[in-house]
């Protein structure tokens, strides 16, 4: 993707949240996370993976793909997807958490720290969505409730 070019879902993407599967259809476009340019150096760019995965699902809900879902659900799902995709344990699964050596202890401390930072970043982005995202909610233009 070139800067400013939207992400396009190439094939149906199935996302399961709380036992319910949602499908983002092939051809759906997303502009990524709405992050002001001046914050890119601090928190990353709108099209940065894995943030883009959460943004695609979030944009799908905001655009009205799933009319029964609320704005709050979309925002919380975005946060949950960020935490899921940022979670560092996937990198260390093959290593195991066992081990008594200094390197194993340092690795486990770093993984715990990175996961905590990821969760904090996701909550900060959730807060920004709750404060500033309402103008993009699909029912806002129809005069319907915003939640």
N, C-alpha and C positions, 0 to 999 in steps of 0.2 A: 504494500500500500504506500502510496505517496502521501506526504503530509497534506492534510485537509481532505483526503479521499476517504469515503466511508468504508467500513468493514462490511463485507457481504457474506452471509452464511451460505456456504457452498452446497451443503446437503442438510436435510432435516436434523436438527440438534435436539436431543431428548434430555431434559433436565428433570431429575427426581428430587422433590422437596417434600419432606414429611410423608413419604409413601405415595405421593401423587406425581404422576408424570406430566410434564408440560413439553410441548413440541414447538420449537422456534422453526418455522418453515424455511426451506431453501429459498434464497433470494431476498430474505429479510436483510435490511441494511441498518447499521448503527453508526453513530458518530463517536462512539466510545464514551468514556466518562467525561462529564462536563467539569473540567478543571481549568480554572483561569490560567492563562499562559504564564503569568508571573509566579505561579506556584509549582510549575513543572519541575524545577530543579529540586524542590523540597520533597514532593510526593510522587513524582513520575508523570508521564504523559498520558493523555486520554486513550491512546491505542496500545498502551503497554500491556503485554501479557504477563500475568494472568488477569489483571484488572479488566481487560477487554471482555473476558467471559462473563463476569458479573454484569458489565455494562450492557452486553447484548441481551441478556435475560431481562434486565431492568428496563431497557428501552422497549422490549417486546410487551411487557406488562403496561408500561406508560402509554404505549401507542394504541392499546385497546385489543391486543391479540387475545387476551383472556379477560373478558368483560366482568366476570364475577370476582376478580381479584381486586383488592384495594391498593391504594397508594402506599399505605403503611406496609402491607405485605411485600410489595415490590421493593421498598427501601430496605426492609429487614432481610429479604432474600439476597439483595445485592451485598449487604454486609456479610451474611453467612457464606456466600459464594467467594467473597474475597478471602475470608478466613480459611475456607476449605482449600482454595487453590494456592494460598500463600503458605499454608502449613508446611513446615520444614521436615516433618517426620518422614515424608515420602522420600526425601533424599537419603535419609539414614536408615531406612527399613532394612536394607541388606546388611548393615553393620550390627544391628541389634543394639539394645540399650545396656546390655550387660558389659562387664569388664571392670576390672579394678585398677587398671593402670591410669596414669596421669592423663594420657591422651583421651581415653574413654571418658574420664570425668570432665575434662575440658570440652570435649565434643558435646556431651550431654548438657552442660551448662550453656554453651553457645546455642544449641537447638532450643532449649527452654527460653532463653533470652529472645531469640529471633521470633519465636512463636508469640511471645508476649508483645513484642513490638508490632508484629503483624496485626494482632487483635486490636491494639490501640489505634493503629492507622485505620483499620476498617471502621471502628467506632467513630473516629473523627470524620471520615467520609460519610458515614450514616448521618451524623449530626448536620453536615453541610446539606445533604439531600433533604432532610426534614425541614431545614430552614429556608432553602432556596429552590427546591425542586417543584413546588406546587404549580408554578406557571406552565410547566410542561406536561402536566397530568392531562390525559386525553379527555376526561369529562369536564374539565374546567371550561372549555369552549362551548360545551353543550348546556351550560347552566345547571349541571347536576352537582350533587355533593362531591366534595373533594376527597373524602375518605371512604 
